[in-house]
Amino acid sequence: MQQRVYVVDDDQGMLDSTVWLLESVGLRALPFTSGQLFLDACDEHSQGCVLLDVRMPGMGGLNVQEAMRARGVQMPVIFVSGHADVPIVVRAFRAGAVDFIEKPYNEQLLLDSVQQALSHAPAAVQADPRLQAIEARLASLTPRERDVLLPLVRGYTNREMAEQLDISVKTIDLYRSRVMKRMQAETLADLVGMTIAAQLVDALQLRGPRA
């Protein structure tokens, strides 16, 4: 049976290109231009995974994710967004998202994430080679780089980190760049996801939206 991927995006061009990409590797992609249309079409028996845009008119992706949980829909959720920031990423992972990919996305990165989600099995998490790779990268960090990593993923600004560690903002910039390079993280969203996956930080302890 073909694996189903539900694609939810109000941008018709992006929706069409994502569906084409998924179908080009033999997956069955089901397109939806709004969160409500997707929710109307799925239930707790639906199988596959969901590619979900964060910002959409009406019901946004995070609200769709919450509605899925309330309805008992257990499909893995991958967020795809051109507007990722730490509070959004934290909220998505806190609610159970398996990945968060920023637009414009790398096609192979998206396909790899989808395949991983489709084979998602909680019992196999510890044996996941991706997790082992993340742990190896974490082990390569120097003590000072690790000092910068934790407040960075918790949403603190460079200036706040500089004050905490009693070093200059310029030095923080340097360490921040080195942390991203050593962890092979292209974006801050990638880095947050890695530290949560490795249980280095608890998503519930990460800084949310500021007042």
C-alpha positions as a Markdown table, in Angstrom:
| # | Residue | x | y | z |
|---|---|---|---|---|
| 1 | Met | 0.0 | 0.0 | 0.0 |
| 2 | Gln | 1.3 | 3.5 | -0.9 |
| 3 | Gln | 2.3 | 5.6 | 2.0 |
| 4 | Arg | 0.2 | 8.7 | 2.3 |
| 5 | Val | 1.6 | 12.2 | 3.0 |
| 6 | Tyr | -1.0 | 14.9 | 3.7 |
| 7 | Val | 0.3 | 18.3 | 2.5 |
| 8 | Val | -1.3 | 21.4 | 4.0 |
| 9 | Asp | -0.2 | 24.7 | 2.6 |
| 10 | Asp | -2.3 | 27.8 | 1.4 |
| 11 | Asp | 0.4 | 28.7 | -1.2 |
| 12 | Gln | -0.8 | 26.9 | -4.2 |
| 13 | Gly | 2.5 | 27.0 | -6.0 |
| 14 | Met | 4.3 | 25.5 | -3.0 |
| 15 | Leu | 1.6 | 22.9 | -2.5 |
| 16 | Asp | 1.8 | 21.8 | -6.2 |
| 17 | Ser | 5.6 | 21.6 | -6.1 |
| 18 | Thr | 5.7 | 19.6 | -2.9 |
| 19 | Val | 3.1 | 17.2 | -4.1 |
| 20 | Trp | 5.1 | 16.7 | -7.3 |
| 21 | Leu | 8.3 | 16.0 | -5.4 |
| 22 | Leu | 6.6 | 13.4 | -3.1 |
| 23 | Glu | 4.9 | 11.7 | -6.0 |
| 24 | Ser | 8.2 | 11.6 | -7.9 |
| 25 | Val | 9.6 | 9.1 | -5.3 |
| 26 | Gly | 6.4 | 7.0 | -5.3 |
| 27 | Leu | 4.6 | 8.5 | -2.3 |
| 28 | Arg | 0.9 | 9.3 | -2.4 |
| 29 | Ala | 0.5 | 13.0 | -1.7 |
| 30 | Leu | -2.9 | 14.4 | -0.7 |
| 31 | Pro | -3.0 | 18.3 | -1.0 |
| 32 | Phe | -5.1 | 20.6 | 1.1 |
| 33 | Thr | -5.1 | 24.4 | 0.9 |
| 34 | Ser | -6.4 | 25.0 | 4.5 |
| 35 | Gly | -6.1 | 23.4 | 7.9 |
| 36 | Gln | -9.8 | 22.9 | 8.2 |
| 37 | Leu | -10.1 | 21.1 | 4.9 |
| 38 | Phe | -7.4 | 18.7 | 6.1 |
| 39 | Leu | -9.1 | 18.1 | 9.4 |
| 40 | Asp | -12.4 | 17.4 | 7.6 |
| 41 | Ala | -10.6 | 14.7 | 5.6 |
| 42 | Cys | -8.8 | 12.8 | 8.4 |
| 43 | Asp | -9.7 | 11.0 | 11.6 |
| 44 | Glu | -8.0 | 8.9 | 14.3 |
| 45 | His | -7.7 | 6.0 | 11.8 |
| 46 | Ser | -5.7 | 8.0 | 9.2 |
| 47 | Gln | -2.2 | 6.7 | 8.5 |
| 48 | Gly | 0.9 | 8.4 | 7.0 |
| 49 | Cys | 2.4 | 11.7 | 8.0 |
| 50 | Val | 1.5 | 15.4 | 7.7 |
| 51 | Leu | 3.5 | 18.2 | 6.1 |
| 52 | Leu | 2.0 | 21.3 | 7.7 |
| 53 | Asp | 2.6 | 25.0 | 7.0 |
| 54 | Val | 2.8 | 27.2 | 10.1 |
| 55 | Arg | 1.2 | 30.4 | 8.8 |
| 56 | Met | -2.1 | 30.1 | 7.0 |
| 57 | Pro | -5.3 | 32.2 | 6.9 |
| 58 | Gly | -7.9 | 31.1 | 9.4 |
| 59 | Met | -6.5 | 28.1 | 11.2 |
| 60 | Gly | -2.7 | 28.2 | 11.4 |
| 61 | Gly | -0.5 | 25.1 | 11.5 |
| 62 | Leu | 0.0 | 25.0 | 15.3 |
| 63 | Asn | -3.7 | 25.1 | 15.9 |
| 64 | Val | -4.2 | 22.3 | 13.4 |
| 65 | Gln | -1.6 | 20.3 | 15.3 |
| 66 | Glu | -3.6 | 20.9 | 18.5 |
| 67 | Ala | -6.8 | 19.9 | 16.8 |
| 68 | Met | -5.2 | 16.7 | 15.7 |
| 69 | Arg | -4.2 | 15.8 | 19.2 |
| 70 | Ala | -7.6 | 16.6 | 20.5 |
| 71 | Arg | -9.2 | 14.2 | 17.9 |
| 72 | Gly | -6.7 | 11.5 | 18.6 |
| 73 | Val | -5.0 | 11.7 | 15.2 |
| 74 | Gln | -1.6 | 10.2 | 15.8 |
| 75 | Met | 0.1 | 10.9 | 12.5 |
| 76 | Pro | 3.6 | 12.4 | 12.7 |
| 77 | Val | 3.7 | 16.1 | 11.9 |
| 78 | Ile | 6.5 | 17.9 | 10.0 |
| 79 | Phe | 6.3 | 21.7 | 10.0 |
| 80 | Val | 7.4 | 23.6 | 6.9 |
| 81 | Ser | 7.6 | 27.3 | 7.3 |
| 82 | Gly | 9.3 | 30.4 | 6.0 |
| 83 | His | 8.7 | 32.1 | 9.3 |
| 84 | Ala | 10.5 | 30.1 | 12.0 |
| 85 | Asp | 11.6 | 31.6 | 15.2 |
| 86 | Val | 12.5 | 30.0 | 18.6 |
| 87 | Pro | 9.0 | 30.3 | 20.3 |
| 88 | Ile | 7.3 | 28.8 | 17.3 |
| 89 | Val | 9.8 | 25.9 | 17.0 |
| 90 | Val | 9.6 | 25.3 | 20.7 |
| 91 | Arg | 5.8 | 25.2 | 20.7 |
| 92 | Ala | 5.8 | 22.8 | 17.7 |
| 93 | Phe | 8.2 | 20.3 | 19.3 |
| 94 | Arg | 6.6 | 20.6 | 22.6 |
| 95 | Ala | 3.3 | 19.5 | 21.0 |
| 96 | Gly | 5.0 | 16.5 | 19.4 |
| 97 | Ala | 6.3 | 17.6 | 16.0 |
| 98 | Val | 8.9 | 15.3 | 14.6 |
| 99 | Asp | 10.7 | 17.9 | 12.5 |
| 100 | Phe | 10.7 | 21.6 | 11.5 |
| 101 | Ile | 12.0 | 22.6 | 8.1 |
| 102 | Glu | 12.4 | 26.1 | 6.9 |
| 103 | Lys | 11.4 | 27.3 | 3.4 |
| 104 | Pro | 12.8 | 27.4 | 0.8 |
| 105 | Tyr | 13.5 | 23.8 | 1.7 |
| 106 | Asn | 16.2 | 21.4 | 0.4 |
| 107 | Glu | 14.3 | 18.7 | -1.5 |
| 108 | Gln | 16.4 | 15.8 | -0.2 |
| 109 | Leu | 16.2 | 17.1 | 3.3 |
| 110 | Leu | 12.4 | 17.1 | 3.1 |
| 111 | Leu | 12.2 | 13.7 | 1.5 |
| 112 | Asp | 14.5 | 12.2 | 4.2 |
| 113 | Ser | 12.4 | 13.8 | 6.9 |
| 114 | Val | 9.1 | 12.4 | 5.4 |
| 115 | Gln | 10.6 | 8.9 | 5.1 |
| 116 | Gln | 11.7 | 9.0 | 8.7 |
| 117 | Ala | 8.3 | 10.2 | 9.8 |
| 118 | Leu | 6.6 | 7.4 | 7.8 |
| 119 | Ser | 8.7 | 4.8 | 9.6 |
| 120 | His | 8.4 | 6.6 | 12.9 |
| 121 | Ala | 8.5 | 4.2 | 15.8 |
| 122 | Pro | 8.9 | 5.5 | 19.4 |
| 123 | Ala | 10.6 | 2.3 | 20.5 |
| 124 | Ala | 13.4 | 2.7 | 17.9 |
| 125 | Val | 14.4 | 6.2 | 18.8 |
| 126 | Gln | 17.4 | 5.2 | 20.8 |
| 127 | Ala | 18.8 | 3.2 | 17.9 |
| 128 | Asp | 18.2 | 6.0 | 15.4 |
| 129 | Pro | 21.5 | 6.7 | 13.6 |
| 130 | Arg | 20.6 | 10.4 | 13.3 |
| 131 | Leu | 20.4 | 10.6 | 17.1 |
| 132 | Gln | 23.8 | 8.9 | 17.4 |
| 133 | Ala | 25.2 | 11.5 | 15.0 |
| 134 | Ile | 23.8 | 14.4 | 17.0 |
| 135 | Glu | 25.3 | 13.0 | 20.2 |
| 136 | Ala | 28.7 | 12.7 | 18.6 |
| 137 | Arg | 28.5 | 16.3 | 17.5 |
| 138 | Leu | 27.5 | 17.4 | 21.0 |
| 139 | Ala | 30.5 | 15.5 | 22.4 |
| 140 | Ser | 32.8 | 17.5 | 20.1 |
| 141 | Leu | 31.8 | 20.8 | 21.6 |
| 142 | Thr | 34.3 | 22.6 | 23.9 |
| 143 | Pro | 33.0 | 23.5 | 27.4 |
| 144 | Arg | 32.6 | 27.2 | 26.3 |
| 145 | Glu | 30.7 | 26.2 | 23.2 |
| 146 | Arg | 28.4 | 24.1 | 25.3 |
| 147 | Asp | 28.0 | 27.2 | 27.6 |
| 148 | Val | 26.7 | 29.1 | 24.6 |
| 149 | Leu | 24.6 | 26.3 | 23.1 |
| 150 | Leu | 22.2 | 26.0 | 26.1 |
| 151 | Pro | 21.1 | 29.6 | 26.4 |
| 152 | Leu | 21.1 | 29.9 | 22.5 |
| 153 | Val | 18.5 | 27.1 | 22.1 |
| 154 | Arg | 16.5 | 28.5 | 25.1 |
| 155 | Gly | 15.9 | 31.7 | 23.1 |
| 156 | Tyr | 18.3 | 34.1 | 24.8 |
| 157 | Thr | 19.7 | 37.0 | 22.7 |
| 158 | Asn | 23.4 | 37.4 | 22.1 |
| 159 | Arg | 23.5 | 40.4 | 24.5 |
| 160 | Glu | 21.8 | 38.4 | 27.2 |
| 161 | Met | 24.3 | 35.5 | 26.7 |
| 162 | Ala | 27.2 | 38.0 | 26.8 |
| 163 | Glu | 26.0 | 39.3 | 30.1 |
| 164 | Gln | 25.5 | 35.8 | 31.6 |
| 165 | Leu | 28.9 | 34.6 | 30.5 |
| 166 | Asp | 30.7 | 37.9 | 31.1 |
| 167 | Ile | 32.1 | 38.1 | 27.6 |
| 168 | Ser | 31.6 | 40.5 | 24.7 |
| 169 | Val | 28.8 | 40.2 | 22.2 |
| 170 | Lys | 31.4 | 39.9 | 19.5 |
| 171 | Thr | 32.8 | 36.8 | 21.2 |
| 172 | Ile | 29.3 | 35.4 | 21.5 |
| 173 | Asp | 28.9 | 35.8 | 17.8 |
| 174 | Leu | 32.1 | 33.8 | 17.2 |
| 175 | Tyr | 31.1 | 31.0 | 19.6 |
| 176 | Arg | 27.6 | 30.9 | 18.1 |
| 177 | Ser | 29.0 | 30.5 | 14.6 |
| 178 | Arg | 31.3 | 27.7 | 15.8 |
| 179 | Val | 28.4 | 25.9 | 17.6 |
| 180 | Met | 26.3 | 26.0 | 14.4 |
| 181 | Lys | 29.2 | 24.7 | 12.4 |
| 182 | Arg | 30.1 | 21.8 | 14.7 |
| 183 | Met | 26.5 | 20.8 | 15.1 |
| 184 | Gln | 26.0 | 20.9 | 11.3 |
| 185 | Ala | 22.9 | 23.1 | 11.9 |
| 186 | Glu | 21.9 | 25.3 | 9.0 |
| 187 | Thr | 19.3 | 27.2 | 11.1 |
| 188 | Leu | 18.5 | 27.8 | 14.7 |
| 189 | Ala | 15.4 | 25.7 | 14.3 |
| 190 | Asp | 17.7 | 22.7 | 13.4 |
| 191 | Leu | 19.7 | 23.3 | 16.5 |
| 192 | Val | 16.7 | 23.4 | 18.8 |
| 193 | Gly | 15.4 | 20.2 | 17.3 |
| 194 | Met | 18.8 | 18.5 | 17.8 |
| 195 | Thr | 19.1 | 19.4 | 21.5 |
| 196 | Ile | 15.5 | 18.3 | 22.2 |
| 197 | Ala | 16.0 | 15.0 | 20.3 |
| 198 | Ala | 19.2 | 14.4 | 22.3 |
| 199 | Gln | 17.3 | 15.2 | 25.6 |
| 200 | Leu | 20.0 | 17.8 | 26.3 |
| 201 | Val | 17.1 | 20.3 | 27.1 |
| 202 | Asp | 13.5 | 19.8 | 27.9 |
| 203 | Ala | 11.1 | 21.5 | 25.5 |
| 204 | Leu | 9.0 | 22.5 | 28.4 |
| 205 | Gln | 11.9 | 24.5 | 29.9 |
| 206 | Leu | 12.6 | 26.5 | 26.7 |
| 207 | Arg | 11.7 | 30.1 | 26.6 |
| 208 | Gly | 8.4 | 30.9 | 24.9 |
| 209 | Pro | 7.0 | 34.1 | 23.4 |
| 210 | Arg | 8.1 | 37.2 | 25.2 |
| 211 | Ala | 5.5 | 39.4 | 26.9 |
